[in-house]
Every structure is written in structure tokens, then in C-alpha cells.
Amino acid sequence: MSRILSLLLLLPLSMAMICYNSQAVNPSRESICEPEEVCFGEYFSLRHSHDASLVAHFFDRFCVHRQHCLRRGFLPEGRACLRLDQLDAAVAQTFRDKLKSERMDPNRLLHTRFCCCSDKNFCNRMDAKEIGKLFNVSVTTPQHQMLRAEGRKAKSQQNGSGGRERPRWWTVQTQTIAMALLYMARNILCLSLNGKTMA
């Protein structure tokens, strides 16, 4: 009986997609997606502003709702990967605006690749080896991290955040929950102190 129960508990996990959740060149961190989600992978490269022979490579991978991919023309699987010029105009403009917000020039874009996939686990790998074969480039330095860090640092200084950037999971809902927990903890502490004073 216990064995059957264990199998039933593991069944939802076995049916869910397992995607890479990483901005590293060669990803290792993973996430178990929700049943309605698929794997998303993003890659783009930029020529350096002072030396066109230097190229910075950027990666991002995470779970995304299947409907987002369908609305943007990625799925079915025959169109799993698209270039920037193949994206919906509004989506493409959002991507360019994101680059500008991180102090990156969209005019220096060299290669782009956006993929939604659900055919197998970890299908959003897009590591240095795969990108090298696709675009005949060599990703050998952490240049992708340097330029992104510079852009985010400039943005955070402009916003007065002291160089700190909120992680992707930090949302308004998360902030509300955190504030509620702090409020409860403060009340418990006050009640405890009042009890000691009365005793």
C-alpha cells in the first residue's frame, strides 16, 4: 500500500516538465514547471560599444506558461525557436525596451534566439556548445556577465537602490506576505514583553 501511495505522489512530478532555470553559459540549476508550463530559453549577443570584434553573450532560461508561447507564435513545436525579427512586433519592441532599460543598445545586436519547448525535459539548454554550432561563435569568457552587471548597476544607481537588484521571485505579492509576517512577529513580541512585565 505504501508503495502505491509513493507512486501516486511521484506521478505529478514525472508528468511535469523539468527546465533549466539559469542565466549561466552552461546551465545546471533546474526547476520543476507547473503542468501548464513549458521550457523557455533566451539567447542574444551584442557587439561591444568600443570594440566591434568583442561580443557579449547573454542567456536566460526558465519555465513559462504555455499560453504565452502560443500567443507569441512559438508553438506548435514546428516553430519552437524564433529570431527577434520573427517575433510579434509588440513582443519584439518589449525586448528592445528591456535592453535599453539595462543600458544596452539594440542596434548592437548580433544574434538572437528565443525558444519555447515541451518535447522533453531540459529542452531549453541552449549552452555554449549549441550556440557555437548555430552561429559559428565561441563563448569562452564571462563577458556576458560583465555587460549585464554594468547595465544593471547603472540602472540601480539611477533608481537609488544602492546597487542592489531585486531577485526575479521578489514580487509585490511576496513583499506583502513578508510585511504581514513581520507585523505578526512584532505583535507576538509585544505580547510576550507585556506578559513578562505583568508577571
VENWOWO-V450547 format. One line per field, one symbol per residue. phi: phi as a letter, one per 40 degrees, with the letter a starting at -180 (. if undefined). A space follows every 50 residues. Layout:
phi=???
This chain:
phi=.cccccccccdccccccbbcbabccbcbcbbcccdcbbcbbbbabbcccb acccbbbbbaaacacdccccccgcbcdcbcbbcdcccddccccccccccc cbgbcdcccbbbabbbaacacfcbdfcccccdccbfbbbbbcdccccccc cccccccccgcggcbcccccbcccccccccccccccccccccccccccc
